[in-house]
Amino acid sequence: MSAPLTQDELEQLADFRYRLRQFLRVSETLAHAHGCTAQQYQLLLQLLGYPGRRWASVAELAERLQAQHHGVVALVTRCEQAGWVQRRASRGDQRLVEVHLTPAGRALGRRLARLHRDELGALRAGRALANATTPRGSPP
């Protein structure tokens, strides 16, 4: 059995959860201000930052997003309808479907990632996070 939590540990945990929730709220606001949902941004980010290649399968995206496979299929469909991703049959395995970013998806994902990087810097510095209201179409 582990040792009881100290008041200092409880305060650190509470502060971490508070700052994490602040970051997620700002993330949701940023995504919406740029015409997508937080989940759509997360999908774009995973495709931008997938290790070693520029695409991922739905199963890989489900793991990275910690989501159910069928939910990710629906998310990919919505992103495809928005023009941000494209599905392609794998050249090596016809059973595998690759999800690729389109130029529009890459641009949106990068723009949002830059804004998130700035917010993450504020979080690390212990400063209050911005009230993210950058309107759609504003310069990144």
C-alpha positions as a Markdown table, in Angstrom:
| # | Residue | x | y | z |
|---|---|---|---|---|
| 1 | Met | 0.0 | 0.0 | 0.0 |
| 2 | Ser | 1.4 | 3.4 | -0.9 |
| 3 | Ala | 2.0 | 6.2 | 1.6 |
| 4 | Pro | -0.8 | 8.7 | 2.2 |
| 5 | Leu | -0.9 | 11.8 | 0.1 |
| 6 | Thr | 0.5 | 15.0 | 1.6 |
| 7 | Gln | -1.3 | 18.3 | 1.4 |
| 8 | Asp | 1.4 | 19.5 | -1.0 |
| 9 | Glu | 0.9 | 16.5 | -3.3 |
| 10 | Leu | -2.8 | 17.1 | -3.3 |
| 11 | Glu | -2.3 | 20.7 | -4.2 |
| 12 | Gln | 0.1 | 19.8 | -7.0 |
| 13 | Leu | -2.3 | 17.3 | -8.4 |
| 14 | Ala | -5.2 | 19.7 | -8.2 |
| 15 | Asp | -3.2 | 22.5 | -9.9 |
| 16 | Phe | -2.1 | 20.1 | -12.6 |
| 17 | Arg | -5.7 | 19.0 | -13.4 |
| 18 | Tyr | -6.8 | 22.7 | -13.3 |
| 19 | Arg | -4.1 | 23.8 | -15.8 |
| 20 | Leu | -4.7 | 20.7 | -18.0 |
| 21 | Arg | -8.4 | 21.6 | -18.1 |
| 22 | Gln | -7.6 | 25.2 | -18.9 |
| 23 | Phe | -5.4 | 24.1 | -21.8 |
| 24 | Leu | -8.1 | 21.7 | -23.1 |
| 25 | Arg | -10.7 | 24.5 | -22.9 |
| 26 | Val | -8.4 | 26.9 | -24.8 |
| 27 | Ser | -7.8 | 24.1 | -27.3 |
| 28 | Glu | -11.5 | 23.7 | -27.9 |
| 29 | Thr | -12.0 | 27.4 | -28.3 |
| 30 | Leu | -9.1 | 27.7 | -30.8 |
| 31 | Ala | -10.3 | 24.8 | -32.8 |
| 32 | His | -13.9 | 26.2 | -33.0 |
| 33 | Ala | -12.5 | 29.7 | -33.9 |
| 34 | His | -10.8 | 28.1 | -36.9 |
| 35 | Gly | -13.8 | 26.1 | -38.1 |
| 36 | Cys | -13.2 | 22.6 | -36.7 |
| 37 | Thr | -13.8 | 20.6 | -33.5 |
| 38 | Ala | -11.2 | 19.8 | -30.9 |
| 39 | Gln | -11.4 | 16.1 | -32.1 |
| 40 | Gln | -10.9 | 17.1 | -35.7 |
| 41 | Tyr | -7.8 | 19.1 | -34.6 |
| 42 | Gln | -6.5 | 16.2 | -32.7 |
| 43 | Leu | -6.8 | 13.9 | -35.7 |
| 44 | Leu | -5.0 | 16.5 | -37.9 |
| 45 | Leu | -2.3 | 16.8 | -35.3 |
| 46 | Gln | -1.8 | 13.0 | -35.1 |
| 47 | Leu | -1.4 | 12.8 | -38.9 |
| 48 | Leu | 1.0 | 15.8 | -38.9 |
| 49 | Gly | 3.1 | 14.2 | -36.1 |
| 50 | Tyr | 2.8 | 10.5 | -36.9 |
| 51 | Pro | 6.2 | 9.0 | -36.3 |
| 52 | Gly | 8.2 | 8.0 | -39.4 |
| 53 | Arg | 5.6 | 8.6 | -42.1 |
| 54 | Arg | 3.0 | 11.1 | -43.4 |
| 55 | Trp | -0.1 | 8.9 | -43.0 |
| 56 | Ala | -1.8 | 6.6 | -40.5 |
| 57 | Ser | -4.4 | 3.8 | -40.5 |
| 58 | Val | -7.7 | 4.2 | -38.8 |
| 59 | Ala | -6.6 | 1.6 | -36.2 |
| 60 | Glu | -3.4 | 3.6 | -35.5 |
| 61 | Leu | -5.4 | 6.8 | -35.2 |
| 62 | Ala | -7.8 | 5.2 | -32.8 |
| 63 | Glu | -4.9 | 4.2 | -30.6 |
| 64 | Arg | -3.3 | 7.6 | -30.7 |
| 65 | Leu | -6.6 | 9.3 | -30.0 |
| 66 | Gln | -7.6 | 6.7 | -27.4 |
| 67 | Ala | -10.9 | 6.3 | -29.1 |
| 68 | Gln | -13.1 | 3.5 | -30.5 |
| 69 | His | -12.4 | 2.4 | -34.0 |
| 70 | His | -15.9 | 3.2 | -35.2 |
| 71 | Gly | -15.8 | 6.7 | -33.7 |
| 72 | Val | -12.5 | 7.4 | -35.6 |
| 73 | Val | -14.1 | 6.1 | -38.8 |
| 74 | Ala | -16.8 | 8.7 | -38.4 |
| 75 | Leu | -14.3 | 11.4 | -37.5 |
| 76 | Val | -12.2 | 10.6 | -40.6 |
| 77 | Thr | -15.4 | 10.8 | -42.7 |
| 78 | Arg | -16.2 | 14.3 | -41.3 |
| 79 | Cys | -12.7 | 15.5 | -41.9 |
| 80 | Glu | -12.8 | 14.0 | -45.4 |
| 81 | Gln | -16.0 | 15.9 | -46.1 |
| 82 | Ala | -14.4 | 19.1 | -44.9 |
| 83 | Gly | -11.5 | 18.5 | -47.3 |
| 84 | Trp | -8.8 | 18.0 | -44.7 |
| 85 | Val | -8.0 | 14.3 | -45.2 |
| 86 | Gln | -8.1 | 11.7 | -47.9 |
| 87 | Arg | -8.4 | 7.9 | -47.6 |
| 88 | Arg | -6.2 | 5.8 | -49.9 |
| 89 | Ala | -5.8 | 2.1 | -50.3 |
| 90 | Ser | -2.4 | 0.9 | -49.2 |
| 91 | Arg | 0.0 | -0.1 | -52.1 |
| 92 | Gly | 1.5 | -2.8 | -49.9 |
| 93 | Asp | -1.7 | -4.2 | -48.4 |
| 94 | Gln | -5.0 | -3.7 | -50.1 |
| 95 | Arg | -6.9 | -4.4 | -46.9 |
| 96 | Leu | -5.3 | -1.4 | -45.3 |
| 97 | Val | -6.7 | 2.1 | -45.7 |
| 98 | Glu | -4.2 | 5.0 | -45.2 |
| 99 | Val | -5.5 | 8.4 | -44.0 |
| 100 | His | -3.5 | 11.3 | -45.5 |
| 101 | Leu | -3.7 | 15.0 | -44.9 |
| 102 | Thr | -4.7 | 17.2 | -47.8 |
| 103 | Pro | -2.9 | 20.5 | -48.3 |
| 104 | Ala | -5.8 | 22.3 | -46.6 |
| 105 | Gly | -5.7 | 19.9 | -43.7 |
| 106 | Arg | -2.0 | 20.3 | -43.3 |
| 107 | Ala | -2.3 | 24.1 | -43.3 |
| 108 | Leu | -5.1 | 24.1 | -40.8 |
| 109 | Gly | -3.3 | 21.6 | -38.5 |
| 110 | Arg | -0.1 | 23.5 | -38.6 |
| 111 | Arg | -1.8 | 26.8 | -37.9 |
| 112 | Leu | -3.6 | 25.4 | -34.9 |
| 113 | Ala | -0.4 | 23.6 | -33.7 |
| 114 | Arg | 1.4 | 26.9 | -33.6 |
| 115 | Leu | -1.3 | 28.5 | -31.5 |
| 116 | His | -1.3 | 25.5 | -29.2 |
| 117 | Arg | 2.5 | 25.7 | -28.8 |
| 118 | Asp | 2.1 | 29.2 | -27.6 |
| 119 | Glu | -0.6 | 28.2 | -25.1 |
| 120 | Leu | 1.6 | 25.3 | -23.9 |
| 121 | Gly | 4.5 | 27.7 | -23.4 |
| 122 | Ala | 2.2 | 29.8 | -21.2 |
| 123 | Leu | 1.1 | 26.7 | -19.3 |
| 124 | Arg | 4.8 | 25.7 | -18.7 |
| 125 | Ala | 5.6 | 29.2 | -17.5 |
| 126 | Gly | 2.7 | 29.1 | -15.1 |
| 127 | Arg | 1.0 | 32.1 | -16.7 |
| 128 | Ala | -2.7 | 32.3 | -17.2 |
| 129 | Leu | -3.8 | 30.9 | -20.5 |
| 130 | Ala | -5.2 | 33.2 | -23.1 |
| 131 | Asn | -8.9 | 33.5 | -23.8 |
| 132 | Ala | -8.3 | 32.2 | -27.3 |
| 133 | Thr | -10.7 | 34.1 | -29.5 |
| 134 | Thr | -8.6 | 34.3 | -32.7 |
| 135 | Pro | -11.3 | 34.5 | -35.4 |
| 136 | Arg | -11.3 | 32.3 | -38.5 |
| 137 | Gly | -9.2 | 33.8 | -41.3 |
| 138 | Ser | -6.9 | 35.7 | -39.0 |
| 139 | Pro | -3.2 | 35.5 | -39.7 |
| 140 | Pro | -1.5 | 32.6 | -37.8 |
